[in-house]
Amino acid sequence: MTNRTVMDILRAFCLAWFERRDTAETLGFLADDVSFVGTGKSERANGKAEMGEYLRRDMEEITE
């Protein structure tokens, strides 16, 4: 895998999450056993179901 490929994947992931706000597309980049710890209090998720809930809440809070 080249650095360019990694950057393309990262860019697509960020666009899905922060620009298109597409939960299903964003989850498609993640493994079933994903573990996530965010920067805020209680921002954590284990597994795709919890991550999907986290993403939905997070995307609702994006104001721009």
Sequence and secondary structure as in RCSB ss.txt:
>XXXX:A:sequence
MTNRTVMDILRAFCLAWFERRDTAETLGFLADDVSFVGTGKSERANGKAEMGEYLRRDMEEITE
>XXXX:A:secstr
  HHHHHHHHHHHHIIIIIS  HHHHHTTS TT EEE SSTT EEEHHHHHHHHHHHHHHH   
